[in-house]
Amino acid sequence: LRLFLWRTYDKVVMRFLQHTTEAHEISEEAFFQSRRSGGTCISTAYELMTNIVAKEYPLSEWNIYGAQCTDGENSLDDMERAVNLLAENVLPVVQYFAYAEITTRPDSTPSTLWQLFAEVARSHHELAMRKIAEKSDIYPIFRSFFEQKEPRT
C-alpha cells in the first residue's frame, strides 16, 4: 500500500492508528513493530480517523484514503457503533477504504464484522474488502485494491 501511494501521488501523508479498546496515533515504525493485545473496539479508530480528517485535511484540498487490516475481531458491544461510524462518518469523507481481514483459510466462515461490512459495501462503492489467508496473499490483495477498474454504472 505504501509503495503504491508513493509511486502514484506526488504528495502523500500517512497516518498510523492502532487500537484495542482505545485508539492512538503512533509512528510508522511503532505501527509495524508493536504487538498489542486486549479488547477490540474498532469504533475508537474510526472516531480518531474522522477527527484527524476534520481538523487537518480539508476535503476540498485532500483526497482521503483509508486502509484497515484486522483479524475481524471486535467487541460485540461495539459492532453497531463501528458499522454506523464506518458508514456514516468514514466512508463519506474518503475516496476509497480498503478493508483486509486476516483469516486462517480463504474459505473460512466470515467473521461477524465481515458480514456487517459486506452489507455496508453493497451501498458504498468506496469500501473494498478482501481476505488474507497466507503471507503470499498480501501483495496481490493490496495490488487488487488499487488496480484500475471499470466505473460502476
N, CA, C and O atoms as a GROMACS GRO file, in nm:
protein
  612
    1LEU      N    1   0.083  -0.119   0.000
    1LEU     CA    2   0.000   0.000   0.000
    1LEU      C    3   0.087   0.124   0.000
    1LEU      O    4   0.065   0.217  -0.077
    2ARG      N    5   0.186   0.125   0.087
    2ARG     CA    6   0.274   0.240   0.098
    2ARG      C    7   0.346   0.263  -0.036
    2ARG      O    8   0.354   0.377  -0.083
    3LEU      N    9   0.399   0.158  -0.096
    3LEU     CA   10   0.469   0.170  -0.223
    3LEU      C   11   0.377   0.224  -0.332
    3LEU      O   12   0.416   0.312  -0.409
    4PHE      N   13   0.256   0.172  -0.338
    4PHE     CA   14   0.160   0.219  -0.437
    4PHE      C   15   0.136   0.369  -0.422
    4PHE      O   16   0.141   0.443  -0.520
    5LEU      N   17   0.112   0.413  -0.302
    5LEU     CA   18   0.082   0.554  -0.279
    5LEU      C   19   0.200   0.644  -0.315
    5LEU      O   20   0.182   0.747  -0.380
    6TRP      N   21   0.320   0.605  -0.275
    6TRP     CA   22   0.437   0.686  -0.305
    6TRP      C   23   0.465   0.692  -0.454
    6TRP      O   24   0.510   0.794  -0.505
    7ARG      N   25   0.437   0.583  -0.525
    7ARG     CA   26   0.463   0.582  -0.669
    7ARG      C   27   0.355   0.654  -0.748
    7ARG      O   28   0.382   0.702  -0.858
    8THR      N   29   0.236   0.662  -0.695
    8THR     CA   30   0.123   0.716  -0.769
    8THR      C   31   0.102   0.866  -0.746
    8THR      O   32   0.059   0.937  -0.838
    9TYR      N   33   0.130   0.914  -0.627
    9TYR     CA   34   0.099   1.052  -0.592
    9TYR      C   35   0.223   1.132  -0.555
    9TYR      O   36   0.319   1.077  -0.500
   10ASP      N   37   0.221   1.261  -0.586
   10ASP     CA   38   0.333   1.348  -0.553
   10ASP      C   39   0.336   1.383  -0.405
   10ASP      O   40   0.443   1.387  -0.344
   11LYS      N   41   0.221   1.406  -0.349
   11LYS     CA   42   0.214   1.449  -0.208
   11LYS      C   43   0.134   1.346  -0.129
   11LYS      O   44   0.014   1.331  -0.150
   12VAL      N   45   0.201   1.276  -0.041
   12VAL     CA   46   0.136   1.171   0.039
   12VAL      C   47   0.168   1.195   0.186
   12VAL      O   48   0.282   1.216   0.224
   13VAL      N   49   0.064   1.189   0.267
   13VAL     CA   50   0.079   1.193   0.412
   13VAL      C   51   0.012   1.068   0.465
   13VAL      O   52  -0.105   1.043   0.436
   14MET      N   53   0.084   0.991   0.542
   14MET     CA   54   0.027   0.870   0.601
   14MET      C   55   0.020   0.886   0.751
   14MET      O   56   0.113   0.936   0.814
   15ARG      N   57  -0.091   0.844   0.806
   15ARG     CA   58  -0.110   0.846   0.950
   15ARG      C   59  -0.139   0.703   0.993
   15ARG      O   60  -0.210   0.630   0.923
   16PHE      N   61  -0.085   0.663   1.105
   16PHE     CA   62  -0.097   0.525   1.152
   16PHE      C   63  -0.174   0.523   1.284
   16PHE      O   64  -0.133   0.584   1.382
   17LEU      N   65  -0.285   0.451   1.283
   17LEU     CA   66  -0.370   0.440   1.401
   17LEU      C   67  -0.369   0.296   1.449
   17LEU      O   68  -0.374   0.202   1.369
   18GLN      N   69  -0.362   0.281   1.579
   18GLN     CA   70  -0.365   0.149   1.640
   18GLN      C   71  -0.472   0.152   1.749
   18GLN      O   72  -0.492   0.254   1.815
   19HIS      N   73  -0.540   0.040   1.767
   19HIS     CA   74  -0.645   0.040   1.868
   19HIS      C   75  -0.659  -0.097   1.934
   19HIS      O   76  -0.631  -0.201   1.874
   20THR      N   77  -0.701  -0.093   2.054
   20THR     CA   78  -0.756  -0.209   2.126
   20THR      C   79  -0.890  -0.156   2.174
   20THR      O   80  -0.985  -0.150   2.096
   21THR      N   81  -0.901  -0.119   2.302
   21THR     CA   82  -1.024  -0.055   2.347
   21THR      C   83  -1.018   0.096   2.331
   21THR      O   84  -1.119   0.165   2.343
   22GLU      N   85  -0.899   0.150   2.303
   22GLU     CA   86  -0.878   0.291   2.274
   22GLU      C   87  -0.789   0.302   2.151
   22GLU      O   88  -0.705   0.215   2.127
   23ALA      N   89  -0.807   0.408   2.074
   23ALA     CA   90  -0.724   0.429   1.956
   23ALA      C   91  -0.621   0.537   1.984
   23ALA      O   92  -0.645   0.633   2.058
   24HIS      N   93  -0.504   0.518   1.923
   24HIS     CA   94  -0.395   0.613   1.938
   24HIS      C   95  -0.326   0.627   1.803
   24HIS      O   96  -0.320   0.532   1.725
   25GLU      N   97  -0.275   0.746   1.776
   25GLU     CA   98  -0.189   0.762   1.660
   25GLU      C   99  -0.048   0.729   1.703
   25GLU      O  100  -0.001   0.773   1.808
   26ILE      N  101   0.021   0.650   1.620
   26ILE     CA  102   0.157   0.609   1.654
   26ILE      C  103   0.246   0.627   1.530
   26ILE      O  104   0.197   0.651   1.420
   27SER      N  105   0.376   0.616   1.550
   27SER     CA  106   0.469   0.629   1.438
   27SER      C  107   0.458   0.508   1.346
   27SER      O  108   0.407   0.403   1.384
   28GLU      N  109   0.505   0.527   1.224
   28GLU     CA  110   0.505   0.417   1.128
   28GLU      C  111   0.588   0.299   1.180
   28GLU      O  112   0.547   0.184   1.169
   29GLU      N  113   0.702   0.330   1.237
   29GLU     CA  114   0.789   0.225   1.291
   29GLU      C  115   0.718   0.147   1.402
   29GLU      O  116   0.719   0.024   1.402
   30ALA      N  117   0.656   0.218   1.494
   30ALA     CA  118   0.584   0.151   1.603
   30ALA      C  119   0.466   0.069   1.548
   30ALA      O  120   0.436  -0.039   1.599
   31PHE      N  121   0.401   0.121   1.445
   31PHE     CA  122   0.286   0.051   1.387
   31PHE      C  123   0.325  -0.087   1.338
   31PHE      O  124   0.253  -0.185   1.361
   32PHE      N  125   0.439  -0.096   1.269
   32PHE     CA  126   0.479  -0.223   1.210
   32PHE      C  127   0.554  -0.314   1.307
   32PHE      O  128   0.577  -0.431   1.277
   33GLN      N  129   0.593  -0.261   1.422
   33GLN     CA  130   0.670  -0.342   1.516
   33GLN      C  131   0.592  -0.382   1.641
   33GLN      O  132   0.624  -0.483   1.703
   34SER      N  133   0.493  -0.304   1.679
   34SER     CA  134   0.427  -0.333   1.806
   34SER      C  135   0.323  -0.443   1.790
   34SER      O  136   0.263  -0.460   1.684
   35ARG      N  137   0.304  -0.515   1.896
   35ARG     CA  138   0.204  -0.622   1.901
   35ARG      C  139   0.120  -0.599   2.026
   35ARG      O  140   0.157  -0.643   2.135
   36ARG      N  141   0.009  -0.531   2.009
   36ARG     CA  142  -0.078  -0.505   2.122
   36ARG      C  143  -0.188  -0.609   2.125
   36ARG      O  144  -0.227  -0.662   2.021
   37SER      N  145  -0.236  -0.637   2.243
   37SER     CA  146  -0.348  -0.729   2.254
   37SER      C  147  -0.444  -0.674   2.358
   37SER      O  148  -0.412  -0.583   2.434
   38GLY      N  149  -0.558  -0.730   2.359
   38GLY     CA  150  -0.660  -0.684   2.453
   38GLY      C  151  -0.793  -0.673   2.380
   38GLY      O  152  -0.805  -0.717   2.266
   39GLY      N  153  -0.890  -0.616   2.446
   39GLY     CA  154  -1.022  -0.598   2.385
   39GLY      C  155  -1.013  -0.514   2.260
   39GLY      O  156  -0.921  -0.433   2.245
   40THR      N  157  -1.106  -0.533   2.171
   40THR     CA  158  -1.105  -0.459   2.045
   40THR      C  159  -1.233  -0.380   2.029
   40THR      O  160  -1.343  -0.436   2.033
   41CYS      N  161  -1.217  -0.251   2.011
   41CYS     CA  162  -1.329  -0.161   1.980
   41CYS      C  163  -1.288  -0.080   1.858
   41CYS      O  164  -1.224   0.025   1.871
   42ILE      N  165  -1.324  -0.127   1.741
   42ILE     CA  166  -1.286  -0.063   1.616
   42ILE      C  167  -1.341   0.079   1.607
   42ILE      O  168  -1.281   0.165   1.543
   43SER      N  169  -1.453   0.103   1.669
   43SER     CA  170  -1.514   0.237   1.661
   43SER      C  171  -1.418   0.345   1.709
   43SER      O  172  -1.424   0.458   1.660
   44THR      N  173  -1.330   0.313   1.802
   44THR     CA  174  -1.237   0.416   1.852
   44THR      C  175  -1.142   0.461   1.741
   44THR      O  176  -1.107   0.579   1.735
   45ALA      N  177  -1.100   0.370   1.655
   45ALA     CA  178  -1.012   0.408   1.544
   45ALA      C  179  -1.089   0.492   1.441
   45ALA      O  180  -1.034   0.587   1.386
   46TYR      N  181  -1.214   0.458   1.416
   46TYR     CA  182  -1.293   0.535   1.320
   46TYR      C  183  -1.319   0.675   1.374
   46TYR      O  184  -1.316   0.772   1.298
   47GLU      N  185  -1.345   0.687   1.503
   47GLU     CA  186  -1.362   0.819   1.563
   47GLU      C  187  -1.235   0.902   1.550
   47GLU      O  188  -1.240   1.018   1.510
   48LEU      N  189  -1.121   0.842   1.583
   48LEU     CA  190  -0.994   0.913   1.573
   48LEU      C  191  -0.967   0.953   1.429
   48LEU      O  192  -0.925   1.066   1.404
   49MET      N  193  -0.989   0.865   1.335
   49MET     CA  194  -0.966   0.897   1.194
   49MET      C  195  -1.050   1.016   1.150
   49MET      O  196  -0.999   1.109   1.088
   50THR      N  197  -1.178   1.013   1.180
   50THR     CA  198  -1.266   1.122   1.136
   50THR      C  199  -1.230   1.253   1.206
   50THR      O  200  -1.244   1.360   1.146
   51ASN      N  201  -1.185   1.247   1.330
   51ASN     CA  202  -1.141   1.369   1.399
   51ASN      C  203  -1.017   1.427   1.333
   51ASN      O  204  -1.008   1.548   1.313
   52ILE      N  205  -0.921   1.342   1.300
   52ILE     CA  206  -0.798   1.388   1.234
   52ILE      C  207  -0.831   1.450   1.098
   52ILE      O  208  -0.782   1.558   1.065
   53VAL      N  209  -0.914   1.383   1.021
   53VAL     CA  210  -0.952   1.435   0.889
   53VAL      C  211  -1.021   1.570   0.904
   53VAL      O  212  -0.987   1.664   0.832
   54ALA      N  213  -1.117   1.581   0.994
   54ALA     CA  214  -1.192   1.705   1.011
   54ALA      C  215  -1.102   1.822   1.053
   54ALA      O  216  -1.121   1.934   1.008
   55LYS      N  217  -1.005   1.794   1.138
   55LYS     CA  218  -0.918   1.901   1.189
   55LYS      C  219  -0.805   1.939   1.095
   55LYS      O  220  -0.765   2.055   1.090
   56GLU      N  221  -0.753   1.842   1.020
   56GLU     CA  222  -0.627   1.867   0.950
   56GLU      C  223  -0.630   1.852   0.798
   56GLU      O  224  -0.535   1.893   0.731
   57TYR      N  225  -0.735   1.796   0.743
   57TYR     CA  226  -0.736   1.768   0.600
   57TYR      C  227  -0.867   1.812   0.534
   57TYR      O  228  -0.958   1.731   0.519
   58PRO      N  229  -0.876   1.940   0.497
   58PRO     CA  230  -1.000   1.987   0.431
   58PRO      C  231  -1.027   1.904   0.305
   58PRO      O  232  -0.938   1.886   0.222
   59LEU      N  233  -1.148   1.856   0.291
   59LEU     CA  234  -1.181   1.769   0.179
   59LEU      C  235  -1.169   1.839   0.045
   59LEU      O  236  -1.154   1.773  -0.058
   60SER      N  237  -1.174   1.971   0.044
   60SER     CA  238  -1.157   2.046  -0.080
   60SER      C  239  -1.011   2.046  -0.126
   60SER      O  240  -0.982   2.080  -0.241
   61GLU      N  241  -0.919   2.008  -0.037
   61GLU     CA  242  -0.776   2.011  -0.069
   61GLU      C  243  -0.710   1.873  -0.068
   61GLU      O  244  -0.599   1.858  -0.118
   62TRP      N  245  -0.776   1.773  -0.013
   62TRP     CA  246  -0.714   1.642   0.005
   62TRP      C  247  -0.804   1.532  -0.046
   62TRP      O  248  -0.927   1.540  -0.037
   63ASN      N  249  -0.742   1.428  -0.102
   63ASN     CA  250  -0.811   1.302  -0.130
   63ASN      C  251  -0.775   1.209  -0.015
   63ASN      O  252  -0.658   1.179   0.007
   64ILE      N  253  -0.874   1.164   0.057
   64ILE     CA  254  -0.852   1.081   0.175
   64ILE      C  255  -0.875   0.935   0.138
   64ILE      O  256  -0.977   0.900   0.078
   65TYR      N  257  -0.780   0.851   0.176
   65TYR     CA  258  -0.790   0.707   0.159
   65TYR      C  259  -0.771   0.643   0.296
   65TYR      O  260  -0.693   0.693   0.377
   66GLY      N  261  -0.839   0.535   0.321
   66GLY     CA  262  -0.822   0.462   0.446
   66GLY      C  263  -0.795   0.316   0.416
   66GLY      O  264  -0.839   0.262   0.315
   67ALA      N  265  -0.721   0.254   0.506
   67ALA     CA  266  -0.696   0.110   0.493
   67ALA      C  267  -0.694   0.050   0.633
   67ALA      O  268  -0.642   0.109   0.727
   68GLN      N  269  -0.752  -0.066   0.645
   68GLN     CA  270  -0.758  -0.135   0.773
   68GLN      C  271  -0.728  -0.282   0.751
   68GLN      O  272  -0.786  -0.347   0.664
   69CYS      N  273  -0.637  -0.335   0.831
   69CYS     CA  274  -0.609  -0.479   0.834
   69CYS      C  275  -0.646  -0.527   0.973
   69CYS      O  276  -0.606  -0.467   1.072
   70THR      N  277  -0.720  -0.634   0.980
   70THR     CA  278  -0.771  -0.682   1.107
   70THR      C  279  -0.792  -0.833   1.104
   70THR      O  280  -0.800  -0.894   0.997
   71ASP      N  281  -0.801  -0.890   1.222
   71ASP     CA  282  -0.836  -1.031   1.231
   71ASP      C  283  -0.988  -1.050   1.232
   71ASP      O  284  -1.037  -1.162   1.238
   72GLY      N  285  -1.061  -0.940   1.226
   72GLY     CA  286  -1.207  -0.947   1.222
   72GLY      C  287  -1.272  -0.950   1.358
   72GLY      O  288  -1.395  -0.954   1.369
   73GLU      N  289  -1.190  -0.947   1.461
   73GLU     CA  290  -1.245  -0.948   1.597
   73GLU      C  291  -1.286  -0.807   1.638
   73GLU      O  292  -1.215  -0.710   1.611
   74ASN      N  293  -1.400  -0.797   1.701
   74ASN     CA  294  -1.448  -0.671   1.756
   74ASN      C  295  -1.546  -0.704   1.868
   74ASN      O  296  -1.620  -0.802   1.860
   75SER      N  297  -1.545  -0.624   1.969
   75SER     CA  298  -1.637  -0.643   2.081
   75SER      C  299  -1.781  -0.644   2.028
   75SER      O  300  -1.819  -0.558   1.948
   76LEU      N  301  -1.859  -0.739   2.073
   76LEU     CA  302  -1.999  -0.743   2.032
   76LEU      C  303  -2.071  -0.614   2.068
   76LEU      O  304  -2.160  -0.569   1.995
   77ASP      N  305  -2.034  -0.555   2.181
   77ASP     CA  306  -2.094  -0.429   2.224
   77ASP      C  307  -2.060  -0.313   2.131
   77ASP      O  308  -2.127  -0.210   2.132
   78ASP      N  309  -1.954  -0.329   2.050
   78ASP     CA  310  -1.906  -0.221   1.963
   78ASP      C  311  -1.948  -0.239   1.818
   78ASP      O  312  -1.926  -0.150   1.736
   79MET      N  313  -2.007  -0.352   1.784
   79MET     CA  314  -2.038  -0.382   1.643
   79MET      C  315  -2.126  -0.275   1.578
   79MET      O  316  -2.090  -0.221   1.474
   80GLU      N  317  -2.237  -0.245   1.638
   80GLU     CA  318  -2.330  -0.150   1.577
   80GLU      C  319  -2.265  -0.012   1.564
   80GLU      O  320  -2.279   0.054   1.461
   81ARG      N  321  -2.197   0.031   1.668
   81ARG     CA  322  -2.130   0.162   1.664
   81ARG      C  323  -2.023   0.164   1.554
   81ARG      O  324  -2.014   0.262   1.480
   82ALA      N  325  -1.943   0.059   1.544
   82ALA     CA  326  -1.838   0.054   1.441
   82ALA      C  327  -1.898   0.059   1.301
   82ALA      O  328  -1.849   0.134   1.216
   83VAL      N  329  -2.001  -0.018   1.277
   83VAL     CA  330  -2.065  -0.020   1.145
   83VAL      C  331  -2.124   0.116   1.112
   83VAL      O  332  -2.108   0.166   1.000
   84ASN      N  333  -2.191   0.178   1.209
   84ASN     CA  334  -2.250   0.309   1.186
   84ASN      C  335  -2.144   0.415   1.160
   84ASN      O  336  -2.160   0.498   1.071
   85LEU      N  337  -2.035   0.413   1.237
   85LEU     CA  338  -1.928   0.511   1.215
   85LEU      C  339  -1.863   0.492   1.079
   85LEU      O  340  -1.832   0.589   1.010
   86LEU      N  341  -1.841   0.367   1.040
   86LEU     CA  342  -1.784   0.342   0.908
   86LEU      C  343  -1.876   0.399   0.800
   86LEU      O  344  -1.831   0.474   0.713
   87ALA      N  345  -2.003   0.364   0.804
   87ALA     CA  346  -2.098   0.403   0.700
   87ALA      C  347  -2.129   0.553   0.701
   87ALA      O  348  -2.142   0.614   0.596
   88GLU      N  349  -2.141   0.611   0.819
   88GLU     CA  350  -2.189   0.749   0.829
   88GLU      C  351  -2.080   0.854   0.845
   88GLU      O  352  -2.101   0.970   0.812
   89ASN      N  353  -1.963   0.815   0.896
   89ASN     CA  354  -1.858   0.913   0.922
   89ASN      C  355  -1.733   0.893   0.837
   89ASN      O  356  -1.675   0.989   0.787
   90VAL      N  357  -1.690   0.768   0.820
   90VAL     CA  358  -1.566   0.741   0.748
   90VAL      C  359  -1.589   0.741   0.598
   90VAL      O  360  -1.525   0.818   0.526
   91LEU      N  361  -1.678   0.659   0.549
   91LEU     CA  362  -1.696   0.644   0.404
   91LEU      C  363  -1.736   0.774   0.334
   91LEU      O  364  -1.694   0.796   0.221
   92PRO      N  365  -1.815   0.861   0.395
   92PRO     CA  366  -1.848   0.987   0.327
   92PRO      C  367  -1.729   1.081   0.306
   92PRO      O  368  -1.737   1.172   0.223
   93VAL      N  369  -1.618   1.062   0.378
   93VAL     CA  370  -1.504   1.154   0.363
   93VAL      C  371  -1.387   1.092   0.287
   93VAL      O  372  -1.287   1.160   0.263
   94VAL      N  373  -1.396   0.965   0.250
   94VAL     CA  374  -1.284   0.901   0.181
   94VAL      C  375  -1.315   0.880   0.033
   94VAL      O  376  -1.430   0.869  -0.008
   95GLN      N  377  -1.207   0.876  -0.045
   95GLN     CA  378  -1.220   0.837  -0.185
   95GLN      C  379  -1.236   0.686  -0.194
   95GLN      O  380  -1.302   0.633  -0.284
   96TYR      N  381  -1.172   0.617  -0.097
   96TYR     CA  382  -1.165   0.472  -0.102
   96TYR      C  383  -1.124   0.421   0.036
   96TYR      O  384  -1.042   0.484   0.104
   97PHE      N  385  -1.180   0.308   0.077
   97PHE     CA  386  -1.143   0.247   0.204
   97PHE      C  387  -1.120   0.098   0.180
   97PHE      O  388  -1.212   0.026   0.140
   98ALA      N  389  -0.997   0.053   0.203
   98ALA     CA  390  -0.959  -0.087   0.182
   98ALA      C  391  -0.965  -0.160   0.316
   98ALA      O  392  -0.898  -0.122   0.412
   99TYR      N  393  -1.046  -0.264   0.321
   99TYR     CA  394  -1.061  -0.346   0.442
   99TYR      C  395  -1.007  -0.484   0.412
   99TYR      O  396  -1.060  -0.556   0.327
  100ALA      N  397  -0.900  -0.523   0.483
  100ALA     CA  398  -0.842  -0.657   0.467
  100ALA      C  399  -0.857  -0.732   0.597
  100ALA      O  400  -0.820  -0.684   0.704
  101GLU      N  401  -0.913  -0.851   0.586
  101GLU     CA  402  -0.933  -0.934   0.705
  101GLU      C  403  -0.842  -1.056   0.696
  101GLU      O  404  -0.846  -1.132   0.599
  102ILE      N  405  -0.762  -1.074   0.798
  102ILE     CA  406  -0.668  -1.185   0.804
  102ILE      C  407  -0.742  -1.306   0.860
  102ILE      O  408  -0.798  -1.300   0.970
  103THR      N  409  -0.742  -1.414   0.784
  103THR     CA  410  -0.816  -1.534   0.821
  103THR      C  411  -0.722  -1.653   0.827
  103THR      O  412  -0.606  -1.643   0.787
  104THR      N  413  -0.772  -1.764   0.877
  104THR     CA  414  -0.690  -1.886   0.880
  104THR      C  415  -0.696  -1.959   0.747
  104THR      O  416  -0.602  -2.029   0.710
  105ARG      N  417  -0.808  -1.943   0.675
  105ARG     CA  418  -0.826  -2.007   0.545
  105ARG      C  419  -0.914  -1.917   0.458
  105ARG      O  420  -1.003  -1.850   0.510
  106PRO      N  421  -0.890  -1.915   0.328
  106PRO     CA  422  -0.973  -1.830   0.242
  106PRO      C  423  -1.121  -1.868   0.246
  106PRO      O  424  -1.208  -1.783   0.224
  107ASP      N  425  -1.151  -1.995   0.272
  107ASP     CA  426  -1.290  -2.041   0.273
  107ASP      C  427  -1.348  -2.047   0.413
  107ASP      O  428  -1.454  -2.106   0.435
  108SER      N  429  -1.280  -1.984   0.510
  108SER     CA  430  -1.330  -1.987   0.647
  108SER      C  431  -1.460  -1.909   0.659
  108SER      O  432  -1.490  -1.822   0.577
  109THR      N  433  -1.536  -1.941   0.761
  109THR     CA  434  -1.662  -1.872   0.785
  109THR      C  435  -1.634  -1.724   0.808
  109THR      O  436  -1.547  -1.689   0.888
  110PRO      N  437  -1.705  -1.636   0.739
  110PRO     CA  438  -1.682  -1.493   0.756
  110PRO      C  439  -1.708  -1.449   0.900
  110PRO      O  440  -1.800  -1.498   0.966
  111SER      N  441  -1.626  -1.357   0.946
  111SER     CA  442  -1.647  -1.302   1.080
  111SER      C  443  -1.776  -1.221   1.080
  111SER      O  444  -1.827  -1.183   0.975
  112THR      N  445  -1.827  -1.195   1.198
  112THR     CA  446  -1.946  -1.109   1.210
  112THR      C  447  -1.917  -0.972   1.152
  112THR      O  448  -2.000  -0.914   1.083
  113LEU      N  449  -1.798  -0.920   1.179
  113LEU     CA  450  -1.759  -0.789   1.126
  113LEU      C  451  -1.759  -0.791   0.973
  113LEU      O  452  -1.810  -0.698   0.910
  114TRP      N  453  -1.702  -0.896   0.914
  114TRP     CA  454  -1.701  -0.908   0.768
  114TRP      C  455  -1.843  -0.905   0.714
  114TRP      O  456  -1.872  -0.834   0.618
  115GLN      N  457  -1.932  -0.982   0.775
  115GLN     CA  458  -2.070  -0.989   0.728
  115GLN      C  459  -2.139  -0.853   0.735
  115GLN      O  460  -2.210  -0.814   0.643
  116LEU      N  461  -2.117  -0.781   0.845
  116LEU     CA  462  -2.178  -0.649   0.860
  116LEU      C  463  -2.120  -0.549   0.762
  116LEU      O  464  -2.194  -0.469   0.704
  117PHE      N  465  -1.988  -0.552   0.741
  117PHE     CA  466  -1.925  -0.461   0.647
  117PHE      C  467  -1.966  -0.493   0.504
  117PHE      O  468  -1.977  -0.402   0.421
  118ALA      N  469  -1.987  -0.621   0.473
  118ALA     CA  470  -2.031  -0.659   0.339
  118ALA      C  471  -2.167  -0.595   0.308
  118ALA      O  472  -2.192  -0.556   0.194
  119GLU      N  473  -2.252  -0.586   0.408
  119GLU     CA  474  -2.381  -0.517   0.389
  119GLU      C  475  -2.358  -0.370   0.356
  119GLU      O  476  -2.424  -0.316   0.267
  120VAL      N  477  -2.266  -0.306   0.427
  120VAL     CA  478  -2.234  -0.165   0.403
  120VAL      C  479  -2.177  -0.149   0.261
  120VAL      O  480  -2.212  -0.054   0.191
  121ALA      N  481  -2.091  -0.241   0.219
  121ALA     CA  482  -2.026  -0.232   0.088
  121ALA      C  483  -2.126  -0.237  -0.027
  121ALA      O  484  -2.099  -0.184  -0.135
  122ARG      N  485  -2.240  -0.298  -0.006
  122ARG     CA  486  -2.342  -0.307  -0.112
  122ARG      C  487  -2.391  -0.169  -0.155
  122ARG      O  488  -2.428  -0.149  -0.270
  123SER      N  489  -2.391  -0.074  -0.061
  123SER     CA  490  -2.440   0.060  -0.095
  123SER      C  491  -2.332   0.168  -0.089
  123SER      O  492  -2.361   0.286  -0.110
  124HIS      N  493  -2.209   0.129  -0.062
  124HIS     CA  494  -2.098   0.224  -0.055
  124HIS      C  495  -1.982   0.173  -0.140
  124HIS      O  496  -1.905   0.088  -0.097
  125HIS      N  497  -1.973   0.226  -0.262
  125HIS     CA  498  -1.868   0.178  -0.354
  125HIS      C  499  -1.728   0.213  -0.306
  125HIS      O  500  -1.630   0.161  -0.361
  126GLU      N  501  -1.714   0.300  -0.207
  126GLU     CA  502  -1.582   0.337  -0.155
  126GLU      C  503  -1.519   0.225  -0.072
  126GLU      O  504  -1.399   0.227  -0.047
  127LEU      N  505  -1.597   0.128  -0.030
  127LEU     CA  506  -1.549   0.020   0.056
  127LEU      C  507  -1.517  -0.104  -0.027
  127LEU      O  508  -1.603  -0.161  -0.093
  128ALA      N  509  -1.389  -0.145  -0.021
  128ALA     CA  510  -1.345  -0.268  -0.088
  128ALA      C  511  -1.299  -0.364   0.021
  128ALA      O  512  -1.236  -0.323   0.118
  129MET      N  513  -1.330  -0.490   0.004
  129MET     CA  514  -1.299  -0.590   0.107
  129MET      C  515  -1.228  -0.710   0.045
  129MET      O  516  -1.265  -0.758  -0.062
  130ARG      N  517  -1.125  -0.758   0.114
  130ARG     CA  518  -1.053  -0.878   0.072
  130ARG      C  519  -1.012  -0.957   0.197
  130ARG      O  520  -0.999  -0.901   0.306
  131LYS      N  521  -0.992  -1.089   0.178
  131LYS     CA  522  -0.943  -1.174   0.286
  131LYS      C  523  -0.799  -1.214   0.259
  131LYS      O  524  -0.762  -1.244   0.145
  132ILE      N  525  -0.719  -1.214   0.363
  132ILE     CA  526  -0.579  -1.257   0.354
  132ILE      C  527  -0.566  -1.384   0.437
  132ILE      O  528  -0.588  -1.383   0.558
  133ALA      N  529  -0.529  -1.494   0.370
  133ALA     CA  530  -0.514  -1.622   0.440
  133ALA      C  531  -0.367  -1.662   0.455
  133ALA      O  532  -0.332  -1.735   0.548
  134GLU      N  533  -0.282  -1.617   0.364
  134GLU     CA  534  -0.141  -1.653   0.364
  134GLU      C  535  -0.057  -1.527   0.346
  134GLU      O  536  -0.104  -1.427   0.290
  135LYS      N  537   0.068  -1.532   0.394
  135LYS     CA  538   0.157  -1.417   0.371
  135LYS      C  539   0.169  -1.386   0.223
  135LYS      O  540   0.178  -1.270   0.183
  136SER      N  541   0.169  -1.489   0.142
  136SER     CA  542   0.183  -1.470  -0.003
  136SER      C  543   0.062  -1.397  -0.064
  136SER      O  544   0.070  -1.351  -0.178
  137ASP      N  545  -0.047  -1.386   0.009
  137ASP     CA  546  -0.167  -1.316  -0.039
  137ASP      C  547  -0.154  -1.165  -0.027
  137ASP      O  548  -0.222  -1.091  -0.098
  138ILE      N  549  -0.067  -1.119   0.060
  138ILE     CA  550  -0.064  -0.977   0.096
  138ILE      C  551  -0.042  -0.888  -0.026
  138ILE      O  552  -0.124  -0.799  -0.052
  139TYR      N  553   0.066  -0.907  -0.099
  139TYR     CA  554   0.095  -0.819  -0.212
  139TYR      C  555  -0.014  -0.823  -0.319
  139TYR      O  556  -0.062  -0.718  -0.360
  140PRO      N  557  -0.057  -0.943  -0.364
  140PRO     CA  558  -0.162  -0.945  -0.467
  140PRO      C  559  -0.293  -0.881  -0.420
  140PRO      O  560  -0.363  -0.817  -0.498
  141ILE      N  561  -0.326  -0.898  -0.294
  141ILE     CA  562  -0.451  -0.841  -0.244
  141ILE      C  563  -0.442  -0.689  -0.239
  141ILE      O  564  -0.535  -0.621  -0.282
  142PHE      N  565  -0.332  -0.635  -0.186
  142PHE     CA  566  -0.321  -0.490  -0.183
  142PHE      C  567  -0.310  -0.433  -0.324
  142PHE      O  568  -0.359  -0.323  -0.350
  143ARG      N  569  -0.248  -0.505  -0.414
  143ARG     CA  570  -0.243  -0.460  -0.552
  143ARG      C  571  -0.384  -0.458  -0.611
  143ARG      O  572  -0.420  -0.365  -0.683
  144SER      N  573  -0.464  -0.560  -0.580
  144SER     CA  574  -0.600  -0.566  -0.634
  144SER      C  575  -0.688  -0.453  -0.580
  144SER      O  576  -0.780  -0.408  -0.648
  145PHE      N  577  -0.658  -0.407  -0.459
  145PHE     CA  578  -0.735  -0.295  -0.406
  145PHE      C  579  -0.725  -0.173  -0.496
  145PHE      O  580  -0.821  -0.097  -0.509
  146PHE      N  581  -0.609  -0.153  -0.559
  146PHE     CA  582  -0.584  -0.028  -0.630
  146PHE      C  583  -0.568  -0.043  -0.780
  146PHE      O  584  -0.527   0.052  -0.847
  147GLU      N  585  -0.598  -0.161  -0.836
  147GLU     CA  586  -0.590  -0.173  -0.981
  147GLU      C  587  -0.705  -0.096  -1.044
  147GLU      O  588  -0.810  -0.077  -0.983
  148GLN      N  589  -0.683  -0.052  -1.167
  148GLN     CA  590  -0.786   0.023  -1.238
  148GLN      C  591  -0.907  -0.066  -1.262
  148GLN      O  592  -0.894  -0.181  -1.303
  149LYS      N  593  -1.022  -0.013  -1.235
  149LYS     CA  594  -1.147  -0.087  -1.256
  149LYS      C  595  -1.239  -0.004  -1.343
  149LYS      O  596  -1.228   0.119  -1.350
  150GLU      N  597  -1.329  -0.071  -1.409
  150GLU     CA  598  -1.429  -0.001  -1.486
  150GLU      C  599  -1.522   0.071  -1.391
  150GLU      O  600  -1.555   0.017  -1.285
  151PRO      N  601  -1.566   0.192  -1.426
  151PRO     CA  602  -1.659   0.264  -1.338
  151PRO      C  603  -1.789   0.186  -1.322
  151PRO      O  604  -1.836   0.120  -1.414
  152ARG      N  605  -1.847   0.196  -1.204
  152ARG     CA  606  -1.977   0.131  -1.180
  152ARG      C  607  -2.085   0.210  -1.246
  152ARG      O  608  -2.079   0.333  -1.253
  153THR      N  609  -2.186   0.140  -1.296
  153THR     CA  610  -2.299   0.210  -1.360
  153THR      C  611  -2.426   0.174  -1.288
  153THR      O  612  -2.534   0.222  -1.325
   0.00000   0.00000   0.00000
